[in-house]
Amino acid sequence: MKDFFSSVPPARDWFYGVRTFAASMIALYIALLMQLPRPYWAMATVYIVSSPFVGPTSSKALYRALGTLLGAGGAIFLVPPLVQSPLLLSAAVALWTGTLLYLSLNLRTANSYVFMLAGYTLPMIALVVVDNPTAVFDVASSRAQEICLGIVCAAVVGAIFWPRRLAPVVVGSTGNWFTEAKRYSEHYLARDTDGEQAAGMRAAMVATFNGLEVMIGQLGHEGAGPHLLKNVRELRGRMIHLLPVIDALDDALLALESRAPARFVELLPALAQARDWLQASAERPSLARWKDLHATLAQLQPEPQALAQRDQLLLSNALYRLGEWVDLWQDCCTLQHALRQDDATPWRAVYRHWRLARLTPFFDRGLMFYSVFSTFTAILVACGLWIGLGWHDGASAVILAAVACSFFAAMDDPAPQIYRFFFWTMMSVIFSSLYLFLVLPNLHDFPMLVLAFAVPFICVGTLTVQPRFYLGTLLTIVNTSTFISIQGAYDADFLAFVNANLAGPVGLLFAFIWTLVLRPFGVELAAKRMTRFAWRDIVEMTVPATLAEQRKVGVQMLDRLMQHLPRLAQTGQDTGVALRDLRVGLNLLDLQAYLPRVGQDSRERLLTVIAEVGGHYADCLRAGERLHASPALLRNMERARQRLVLEPGDERGEARAHLLYALSGLRLALLPGVEVTLEPSEPLELPPGLDGAPL
């Protein structure tokens, strides 16, 4: 309730509240006119599927219709043969809900709603007809009609009156990311490193990136052009690379500044030019200025034969990392400009790294399965209590327990949200009782009913637009509509009302307690598991495999990073550590890609390094904590570097240079700030915070 009355919603939110209320009243009127058995479901459905934007409304309407039909069909199929065996029916309902919930968790787009809705629609139909199984088809049919009626009303009214497109919101969201990314890049180019400030900007960029995934999938439902969809997907694919690229650039500049200060001074004019270009390109990208900056970097780049000198290699590595960032930022600028201008001209990339590929989604299937298991057991136990107690209206408790567990199954710590569900459902019981026993007896026609609902429903519906109030206000308005149970004629009994409508909150309270018992862990466990998954992927990259297979592991690491960083931030851990693990993996990919293009001696030394990196992370997995790299590994990296600088290589020395950059990046990611020598007698000085750092 904090800041509930702190600000008045803008006019467009009020328009949305009025529009949604009008659609719900139209749906209710038509349902009453058609004499559907539960007309209030049509009214509630309008609020469930409505959104201020055309795309989300259309997509949710479609997916809710499909999910309802699938769940209704499942109820018709399961109830008749199992109704005489309550335990078998309970197990079948729990298995159906759990299976479809697992399928929904495997989708990260809006279409996951189909499976989740189908999962808990079946108990909504099946459990209310156990006393009269012959009515299952009629109940399923009427529910499908009521839901589809609400969907049609919401979609038609939303498309005609004050429609808002999602595309400008997506462009605005990418603009917010662009602003943070520019500040983040400026922060490192100016060598003004503030870890706390950088972590805040990183968190904002990741939050925007993660929010784009669902919105991109909804753009097609409002008729967005193919060029817009292609450009926003290309931009999102490059957003994910910016963090590791800048982190690698920062390490390269730090190494150059500390170990070859004279060379770092040579690079300062190029850094200043890059900062000026960064500010200018944000408004309008210029291909000419990008070429000028590239020419400057090319002039400073040492000759391939000069890379045998440590200071020249450090300078060359810094220039290479800076060039990567310049190309990546140019792509982001041109894509953002194309989105703002709605430019349908075919876009061409300048950052064409071989690692770029379609992201492979990462799923922690262990936690997913356990979450589904907790939902499955919650439904089973709730059904057992309902059967054992012989509570006539106990089906509502099982239904809402299934709904709550399904809604928040994807969360690391769902218990607080289930409690909010319980709280607002209790509030809905109170509000609906006031309407049912104080207001409705004094109403005699439909216009009076509309007037009685208008003020509270419009006000609450308006607040659903604001994310901080969305869950509470939506639950209040949907549950209040349902609990009132509006029919063609007024017929209310207080005891029947209390018995029927308190079952739902009881089921939610049970779901809350059950979740606390079975899922007492939260974000910390998910963050630890993701760290271990990253280590396992690095170990997998060191095992002989095709380059395509290793590339798939690399892009999966990129996807997992966007899930990992928010969890590390929530637990107060350093998000930069996860970035370093990712960079180790990406540099291993570069080593594997260019390895076949050098001589046998260099290849053997590099294979030794790759194997030892895999062994190091295998040791971390066995120890259950982050260990520092061994001096032997670092010395072998140095020996591999010395052998590479003697490698004749190809005509331009391109393979040798890329291997040297990858080797340097690997060492800087593993242990930044440590100078490596070949003398084993010299003690290895470790930076603070890396020795034995916990998961």
N, C-alpha and C positions, 0 to 999 in steps of 0.2 A: 504493500500500500504506500510505500515511500514515494513522495513526489506525485501522488495520484492527481492532485489538483494544482500542480505547480504551473501548468501552462494550458492555455486554451488551444484545442486542435485547430489547424488552419481550415479555410473554407472548403478546400478540396476533400478533406476528411469528412466534413459534414455532408458534402454532396454524396460521398460514398455511403455514409450512414443512412441518409434518406433513400438512396437508390436501393440499397440492400433491404431495408425495411419494406419498401414498396414491393419488391420482388417476392419477399416472404409472405406478404399479405395476399398477393395475387395467387401464389401457390396454395395458400391455405383456403382461399375462396374456391378455387377450382377443385381442390380435393374434397371440400364440403359439398360442392355441387355434384361431384361424381359419386358422393357417398362412399368414399374410401374408408376402411375401418380405422385407420390411424392418420388422419389428415395432418396432425401436428408434425409427422415425420417429413412431409413435404416442406413445411415451414422451416424446420430445423436444418434440413439439407441445404437450403438457400444460404444460410450463414456458414455452413461447413465448406461449401465449394467456392463461395464468393471471394474475390480478391479485388483490390483497387485496379488491377491491371488485366487486360484482356487475355494475354497469354496464360498466366497462371489459372485464371478462372476456366478457360477452355480446357486446359490440360487436366486440371483437377476434376472437372465435370466428366470428361471422358473416362478418366481412370476410376472415378467413383462408380460410374455406371457399369464398367466392366467388372470391377471388384464385387459390386453388389450382385450382379448376375452370376458370377462364379460362385460366390458364397451361397446364394439361394439354390443354385443347382446342386451344390454339395449337400445342403440340408435335405433336399428332396431325395437324394441318393442314399444318405446314411440313416435317416430317422426311421423309416418303415421297417427295415430288417433288424435294427438294434434296439428299438424302443422297449422291448420286453426284457432287455438286459441292461439295466442302468449303468453298471460298471463298465461294460463294453462300450456303451454309447459315450460315457464320460471319457474313456480312453481314446475313442475315435475322434471326439471333438478336440481333445487336447493335442492329439497327434496332427490333426488337420491344421489347427492354429499354429502349432510349432513349425510344421513343415513349410507352410506358406510364409511364416515370419522369417524363416531362414532364407527362403528365396528372395524376400524383399530386402534383407540385409546385404545380399550379394549385388544389389543394384544401388548406385549412388545418384540416380537421376529421379525425376518426378514419377516415372512409371513404376517405381517400387511401391507406390501407394496402392496399385492394383492388388498385389499379393497380400500386403498387410491388411487391407480392408476385407478382402475375401477371407482371410484367416479368422477375423473376429466377427464377420457377418454370419457365418454358419452358426456359432453358439447363440447369436441374437435370435435366430429363427428356430433352431433345433430345440433349444432348452425351454422355450415358452410353449411348445406344443407336445411335451412329453405326456401330458395328461390326455391329449386328444390328437394322436399322431395322424389321424385321417385328414386333419386340417393343415398339414404341413405345406401342401401345394398352394392352398389358398393364402396362407400367411406369407409364403415366399413370393407368390405372385403379387399380392397387394403391396408388400414392402418394395418390390422392384418398381411397381407403378408409382408409389409415393416418392421414392428416391429419384426416379427419372423425371417426374413432374417438377420436383424442386430444382433439379439440374437444369432443365429446359428454361424454367423461369429465371433462374440466376444468370444463365448464359445469354438469353435474349435481352433481358433488361440491362445487363452489364454492357452488352455490345451496342445498345441504342442510346442509352442515357449516360452522358459524361464518360465515354470510354477513355481509358488511358493506356498508352502503349508501354510495354516493358523495355523496348529498345533504348529510349533515352535514359532509363534508369541504369541499364547495362553500360552505356557509354559514360554516364556519370560515375558509376562504380569503378570502371577502368581509369577514369580521370583521377579519382581519389588515390588509386594505387599508383598512378603515374606521379602524382605530387609527392607521395611518400618515397617512391623509388628515387626521384630526383634529389630529395633531401638526403636520402641514404647514400647515394653515390657521391654527392657533394661532401658529405661527412668524411668519406674515406679519401677522396681526391685531395681535399684540403689538409689531410693528415691531422685532423682534429678528432681523434678517437676518444669517444666517451661511450663506454660499454653499456651503461644503463640507457642512454638516449638511443643508441643503435638498436638495443633489444626492443625498445618501444616501437620504433619505426618498423623493425622486422615483424613484430607481432601484428601491426596494422596491415602490412602488405600481405601477410599470410591469411589474415581474416578476410580481406577482400578477395584474394585468390580463391579461397574455399567457397565463398558465397557465389562466385561466378558459375560454378559447375551446374547447379540446379537451374539458375536463370538461363544459361545457354540452351539447356534442353527445352525450356518453355518458349523460346523465341519463335520456333517453328509453328507453334499453335496460334500465333497472331499474324501469320503471313509475312514474317521477316524475309527479306531477299536472301538468296543463297550467298551473295557476296558478303553480306553482313555476318552471316553465320560463319563463313569461312575465315573472315578477318578476325573475328573475336576468338575463334578457336586457335588461330595462329598466334594471336597475342597472348592468350592464356598459356600456350605451350612454351612461349619464351619468357613469360613471367617467372616460371618455375626455375629457369636457369640463372636468373639474375643474382640470386643470393649466393650460390656457390662460386659464381664467376667473380663477384666483388670480393668475397672472402679470400679467394686465391690471389687476387690482385693485391689485397691488403698485406697478406703474408709475404708476397714477393717484394713489395715496396719496403716493408719492415726489414727484410733480410738485406736488401740493397743498401738501405740507409745505415744499418748497423755494421755491415761488413765491408762495404765499398762506398764510403761517404762521398768520395770524389766523383764516382759515377752517378751517385744519386743527384748531385748538383747538376750534372749534365741533363738529367731527366726533368728537372724542375720546370723549365720553360714548356716542355710538352705537357706536363700536368696542368700548368696554368692555361694552356691552349685548350686542353680537354675540358677544364671547368667552364671556360667561356663558351665553348661549343655546347656543353651540357645545358647552360642557361638559355642559349639561343634556340637550340633544337626543340626545347619543350613546347614552344609556341608554333614554330613552323620548321619542320625538318628540311635541311638543305643538303642535297647530294654533293654539291660543290664543296661545302665546308667539311663534310665527312671525308671527301677525297683529299682535301688539304691536310687534315689531321692525320690521315693514313700516310700521306707522303712524308710528313714530319717524323712519324714513328719509323718509317722505312729508312730514312736518312740516319737515324740514331742507331739502328739495328747493326750490331757487329757482323763482320764477315764470318761465315761458318768455321773457317780455320782458327778464328780468334777465340772460339768458345772453349779452347783448352785452358784459358786463363780464368781463374775463379771469378774475378771481378767482372769480366766481360760476359760470362755466363749468367751472373746475377742480373746484369743490366739487360741482357737479351731476354731472360725469363720475365722480367718486369715489363718489358716492352710487349712481349707476346701476350701476357695477361691483360695488359692495358688495351691491346688491339682486340682481344676477345670481347672485352666490355664495350668498346667503341662500336663494334659491329652489332652486338646484341642490342645496345641502346638505340642505334639507328633503326633497327627493325621495329623496336617498340614504338619509336617516335612516328615512323611512317604508318604503322598499323593504327595507332591512336588517331592520327590525322585523318586516315581513311574512314575510321568509324565516326569521327565528328562530322565529316563532310558527307557521309553516306556515299562514298566514292565507290562506284562499281567497276573501276578500272582494275584489271588483274594486278595483284600485288606480287612483287618480287623480293625475295630475301637476300640479304648480304651476309647474315650469319648462317652459315651452312655447315655447321659442325656435324661430323658423321654420327655423333651420339644422339642427335635430334631424332626423335621417333614418337609415334603415338604412345601416350602414357599407358603403362600397364597398371591397372588399379591394384592397390595393395589392400588385402583384407586379413585381419587377425582372426583366422577361422577358429582358433581355439576359444577366444573370448566370445566370438559370435555363437558358437555351439553352446557354450555354457550359458549365455544369455537366453538362448532358445530353450535350453533345458530348464532354467528357472521358471520361464513362462509355462512350459509344459507341466511341470510339477505343481505350479501354483493353481492351474486349472484343475488338475486331478484332485489335489487336496481340497480345493473349494467345492468341487462336486461331491467329494466324499462327505464333507461337513454338511452340505445341503441335504444329501440323501439321509445321512445319519440323524440329523435334527428334525427332518420331516417338515421343514419350513416351506409353506406353500409358495411364497414369493421369493424364495431363496435363489431362483434362477437369475434374478437381476444382480445379485451379488457376484455370481460366477461370471456373468457377462461383463460387468464393469471391471472386474479383476483382470479378465482377458484383455479388455480394451486398454487398460492402463499399462499392463506389462508389455503389450505390443507397441504402444505409442512410444515408449521410452526405452525400448530394448537396445537401441543403438548407442545409448549414452553410457559413459564410463561409470557414472554414479546416478542411477535413475531414481533412487529413493526420495530425494528432495522434490523432484518434479511430480512423483506420484502423490506425495503429501499435498502439494499444491492442488493437484487434481481432486483429492479428497476434500480439501478446505472449500474450494469453489463449488463443488457439488453440494456440500452441506449448505452453503449460502443459497444455492439454487433451490434447494428444498424449502428454505424459509421464504424466499421470494415467491415461489410458485404457490405455497400455502396461502400467502396473503392475497394473491390474485384469485385463487380458486374459491376461497371462503369469504373474502371481503369485497372483491371487485366484481367478479363474474356474476354473482346473484343479482346484481343491479343492472345488468346489461340485457337488452332484449332484441338486438339486431346486430348485423355484422358491422355497419358503420360505427356503432358505439364501441364494439370490440376493437376496431382499428384505432379509435381515439384513445381508448384505455391503454393500448400497447405503445402508442406512438412515442411519447416522450422518453420513457425509460429504454425502450428498445433502440431508438435512434441514437440516444446518448451512448449507450453501451456499445452498440454496433460501430459508432464512430471511433471509439477507443481501440477497437480491434486492429486498426491500421498501424498503431504504434507497437513496435516489437516488444517493448517492456511490459505492455498490458495485454498482449495478444492472447496468451494462454488463459489467463484468468477471465477476461471478458468473453472470449469465445465459449469457454466452458459454461459460464454463467448463462449466456443467452441461449445456447443450445439445450442445456439441461433444463432451464426454466421452461422453454417451449415444450420439451418432452414431458416434464413432470405435470404440467397443467393438463395435458391430455385433452385438448379441445375436441369436442364432438359436436354433432349437429344439434344436440339438446343437452341442457345442463343436468348433470347427474353426478353429485359428489358426496362421498361418505368419508368423514374424517378418519375413522379407524382404518378403512381400506386404503386411504391415501398414505397414512403414516406407515402402515405395514408394507405397502408396495414400494414407496419411495425412500424409505430408510435402508432398504436392502442394498441399494446401489452404494451409498457411502460405507456401509459395513464391508462390502466387497472391496472397495478401494482401501479401506483401513487394513484389511487382511493382506492385500497386495503390497501395501507399504511395509508391513511387518515382515512378510515373507521375503521381500527384496532385501530388507536390512539383514535378515538372517543368512540368506544364500549369497548375497553380493555385498559383503561388508567392505570390500576393497573398492578403490575408486580410480582416480586419474593416475596415481602413483604406479599402480601395477601395469596399466596400459603403457605408460612411458617406459618402464623398465623392459617390458616385453618388446617394444619397438626398438630399443637400444640393442637388445639381443638379436632381434631379426636383422638389424643392420650389420652386426658382426658376422652373423651366419652368411649373409649375402656376400660379404667381403671374402670369407673363407671359400664360398662357392666360386667366386671369380678367380681364385688361384688354382682351381682344379681344371685340368684340361677339358675344354669344351669348344664348340664352334663359337665364332665371334657373334653370330646372331643370338645365340643363347645367352652369352654374357651381356650383350647389349640389352636384352630383355630384363635381365636382373638389374642393370644400371638404371633403366627408366622406372622400374618398380621402386628402386631406392629413392628416386626423385619424388615419386608420388607419395611414398611413405613420409618423406621429410615434411610435407605440408600437413600431415596429421600429427607428426611427432613434435614439431616446434610449439604448437599451442599447448600441448600437454606439459612440455618442459617448462613453459612460461607459467602455467597454472601452479606447478609444484615448486616454483622459485628456483629452478635449475638453469644452468647456463645453456642457452640455445646454440651457442657457437660450437659446443662439443659435437652435437648432431651434424652440424655442417661439416666439421672436420672428418667425421666418419664417411659422409657422402663423398667428400673430395678424395679420400683414400680410394674409394670404389671407382670414381671416375678416372683417376690417374692410373689405376690398375687397368681399366679398359683401354686407355691410350697406350699403355705399355704393350698390352696384348695385340692391339691393332697394328703397331709399327714393328713389332718384334721380328716378324719374318723377313724384314727388309734390311737387316744388318748381318754382319758376319757371325761365324759360329762361336768365336770366343766371347764376343759381346752378348750374344744370345744366351750363352750358358750362364754368364754372370747375372744377367737380368732375370733369368728363370730362377736362379738361386734367391734373388731378392724377392721375387713374387712368392716363392714357396715359403720364405721366412715371414713375409707379411701375413700369409695365411696361417702359419703356425703361431704367430703372435696373437692374432685374434681368436684362434682356437684356444690358446691359453687363457685369454680373457673370458671366454665362454665357460671354460672349466672352473676358473677361479670365481666367477660370478661378480667380478669387478673389473674396472678399467685399469690395466697395467701399463706401465711405461715401456716404450720400445727398448729392446736390449741393445747394449753397445755393439754387439756383433752384427746385428741387423743394420745399424747405422754405418758401421765400417764397411760392410758389404755393399751398401749403396754407394759409398764413396769409391770403392774399387770399381764398381760398375760404371760410375761416372768417368773415372780416369781411363777405363778401357774404351768407353764410347768416344771420348775426344780424340782417340787415335784411330778411330774407325774411318776408313775412306768414304764409306757411304755411297749414296747415289750421286748423280751429277750435281745437284744443288745442295746436297747435304741435308735434304728436308727430313728424311726419316730419322737421321741422327739427331737433328735439332729437336724434333718432336719427342723423341725418347728422352733427351736431356731435360726438356721442360716437364715431361711427365714424372721423371725421377726426382727433379727438384720439387715439384708440387707434392709428390708423395711424401718426401722427407719433411717438408714444411708442415704438411697436414698431420703427420704422425707426431712430430715433436718440434713445434715452432720455437725459434730462439736458441736452439742448441747448435753450437759449432761442432762439426764432426771432423776428427782426425783419424789417421791410421795407426796412431800409437796407442796400444791397449793399456799402457801404464798410466795414461792421463785419465783422471776421474771424469765421469760424465756428469755435467752440471744440468740438473733437471729444473725446468721452470716450475713455479709453485702451482699446486692444484691439479697436476696431472698424475702424480705418483699415487697409484692405488685409489684413484677417484672412484667413488661408488657408482653403481648403476643409477 
